[in-house]
Amino acid sequence: MLASILASGLAAGAIYALVGVTYNTMFSTSRVMSFTAGQLAMLGGVFGSMFTLKLGLPIAVGFVLTLLCCAVIGIITEFVAVRPVLKSLDQHLYVLSTLAVALMIQQVTAIKWGTEPQPFPRIAGFGEGVWDEKFWLPVAACAVTIIGLEYLYRRTLVGRAFLAIAEDNFAARALGLPERNLRVASYALAGVVGGVAGFSGGQLLLAFFANGALLNFYGFVPVALGGLGNNRGAIIGGLALGLFQQAANFLVGGIFSSVAVFTLFIVVLLAAPQGLFGASTARRV
């Protein structure tokens, strides 16, 4: 039982962590919490199943096309739901605009794809029991993604430009950085991260249109636990959430596991409103 809890908990936690990183990637350059993060992960599973099973494309080709489609959806989100409301952030209009886009994505997916969960193909083709690929693929994808992002942010000029925009977009604009182009690129990158989450977790979650709403919430919890904008905190928070959720499933089961997650979420936020790894922000008065 312990091995099953660890395997399923780490796999689910890795998916939640990647969705949390998707939230952070979009937030870093726009200061907008886009509630399309879970939908991008859902589309990663749907597109992956469509390209590989329905269209019969090789896994590698289907993976690349999935990431490309998710990146395009991310860019559309920036144009449609984020850019028009950036001047009204104090009114939190982005909550309505991004939620509207998320609902549109979910409903269109339900109409075109269907309302029943669809199978997802095996990718690597080996592993069984607690070592089945559906458990270790999300963890491996999470590790590769966070290493790749750390390299991008710390070792490349584009990554440093992302960090500059995230730190102070006004100063970055004054230095001549193309803020709008970088914001679009960050939403494309968020789409790729979300696509990786959905594709790597496809065997665990299946290709199901309703996964978007579920992942929207469970992906937001690591962001709140780890601190908004902190990718390392999101990874730790996501893995901890996955383990806690699966342990609660085994111990109490059913709806009570969700109650346990909500309780943990509220307790942590009451104790540390900025998150366990977040820094309190200074406010000019």
N, C-alpha and C positions, 0 to 999 in steps of 0.2 A: 504494500500500500504506500509506503514511504517513497519507493522508487517511482510509482505512478504519479504521486503528488508532485514530486520534483520535476519529472519529465513534462507533464501537462502544464504545471504551473510556470515553468521557465519558458515553455513555448508560447503560452498565452501572454505571459508578461512581456516577452520580446515583441509580440505584435502590438500590444498596448504601448510599449515604449517607442516603437517606430511611429505610431500615430501621434504620440506626444511630441516627437521630434518634428513631425509634419506641422503640428500647431506652431511650434517654436520657430520653424523656418519661415513660415508666413508672417508671424508676428514680428520677427526681428527687423524687417525692413519697412513695415507698414504700421506697426503698433495696432494691428487689427487682429482680434481673435476670430479667425475664419472657421465657421462651423461646417466647412466642407471637408475637413481633414479625414473624418471617418468615412465619408463618401468616396474619397480618393482611394482609401484602402479597400473598400468594398468593390470599387471598379477594378482594382488590381486583380481580384479573384475572378470577377465576371469576364473581363477582357482575356485573362489568362486561359480560362476554360473555353471561351469562344474561339480563340486563335488556335489552341492546341487540340481540343477535342472536336469542336464542330467544324472547323476549317481544315484540321489535319496538318497544321504547320509543325515543323520541328520545335522542340522545347525552347532552344536558344532564340529562334526567330520570334516565337510567340512572346517570349520574355521581353525582347527589345521592343516589339510593337506595343506591348502592354505599357511599358514605361513611357514610350512616346505618346500614346493616347492619354495617359494620366497627366503627363506634362502639359499637353494641350488643354486639358480640362482645368489644370491649375492656372494657366495663362488666361483662359476665359473667365475664371473666377475673379482674377485681378481686374480685368477690364469691366466686367459687368457688375460685380458686387462690392468691390473695394475702392477702385478709383473714384467713382461718383460721390462717395461719402467721406473721403479723407478730410475734407474741409469742415466736417461736422462731427469729428470724433467725440467731442464733449457731449453730444447728444446720443452717442452709442447707436447711431443708425446702422452701423455695420452688423449689429446683432440681427436686425430684421433682414438686411440684404443678403447676408451670407446664409442665414437660415432658409430664406426663400430659394436661393440657388441649390442648397442641399436638398430641400424637399423636391425641387424640380428634377434634380439628378436621380433621386430615389424613385420618383413616379415614372419617369421616362424609362429607367432601367426595368421597373416592374412590367411596364407595357411591352417593351421590346424583348426582354429576356425571359419574363415569366415570373410567377410568384412562388414557385417551388424551388427548393435548393437543388442545384445541379452539381454533379460530380466534378472533381478536379483531378487531373492526371498525376501520376507519380512522376517525379522529376529526376531524382538520382537513381531510383530503382533498386535500392538496397536498404537494409535495416529492418528489424522486426522487434516487437515488444516495446519496451521503453526506449529502445534505440531506433525505433522507426523514424524514417526521414520526416514525417509530419511533425515530430517533436524537435528534432535538432536543426532542421532547415530554418525555422524562424530565428532561432538563437544565433546560428551562423550568419544569417542575413543581417541581423541586428548588429553583430560584432563588426562585420565588414562595412556596414553603413556608417557606424559611428567613427571607425578608423578613417574611412574615406572623407567624412566631413571634417574631422580634426585636421587631416592633411590639407584639405581645401582651405580651411579658415586660417591655418597657421603658416602654410608654405607657399601659397599662391597669391598673386596680386588681386585676382578677382575675389578670393576669400577674404583678404584683408579689406577690400572695398566693402564687402558685406558687413564686416565687423564695424567699419567706420560709420556706415549708414545706421546700423543698429545702435551704436553708441550715441551719436548726435547727427541726425539727418540734416539739420540746418548748417552745422559746421562742414559736413561733408559736401553739401551743395556749394558752399562758399569756396571750397577747395577745388571745385570743378568736377566732382564726381557725378556721373549721370544717374541720379537717384531713381528716376522713373524706369530706366532700362534695368537697373539693378533690382528694383522691386519686381519687375516682370520676371527676371531670371530667377529670383528667389521663389516665386510662386511655381515656376516650372520645376525647380529643384524640389520643392515640397511635393509636387505631383509625382516625381520620380520616387521619392522616399515612401509616399503613400502606396504607390504601385508595388514597390518592393515588399512592403508589409502585407498587402493583399495576396501577391503572388506566392510569397514564401509560406504564408499561412493558409493557402487555399485548401490543402488537404485536411486541415484541422477545422476550418470554418465553412468549407464548401463555397460554391459560387452562389450567393444568396443576396437578393436586393435589400433585405432587412438588416443585413450586417452593418450597414452604414450608420444607422441610428445608434446601435449598440456600441460600435467602435468610437462614435463621437463622444459618448459619455466615458467609456472606459479608457479612451485615449486622453481625455481631458484630466482625469484623476492624476496620472503621473506628472502632468504639467503643474497642477496645483500642489502636489506633494513635493516635487523636486524644485519648484521655483520657476516662475514664468521666464522663458528665454534661456534656461539652463539645460542644455542637452544632456549633460552628464547626470544631472539630477533627474531628468525625465527617464533615462535608462534605468537608474537605480530604483526610482519610484515605480516604473512599469514592471520590472522583475519582481519587486516586493509585492505589488498588487496581484500579479498573477499567482504567486505562491500562496498568498493569503486567501485569494478567492478559491483556488483549488482545494486548499486545506479545509476551508469552510464548506465546500461542496461535499467533501468526504465525511466531515464531522456532523454537519447539521442538514445539508442537502437542500435542494429546491430553492424556494424564494428566500429562505432564511440566509443563504449565502450572500444574496444581494443586500439584505438588511445589514449583514456584518460588514460588507464593503462600505455601505453608506455610513455606518457608524464610525468606522475607522477614518473615513474621509472627513467627517465633521469634527471628530476629536483632534485630528492632526491640524486642521485649519484653525480650530479654536486655540490650539497651543502655539502654532506658528503660522499666522495669516499669510506671510510672504513665502511659505514653503520651507521644507527642511533645509534646502541648500540655497535658497534665494536670499538676496540681500534686500533690506528695507530701502525703499527709494526716498530720496529727499524731495520735499515738496516746497516750492517757493510760495510764501504767503505775504 
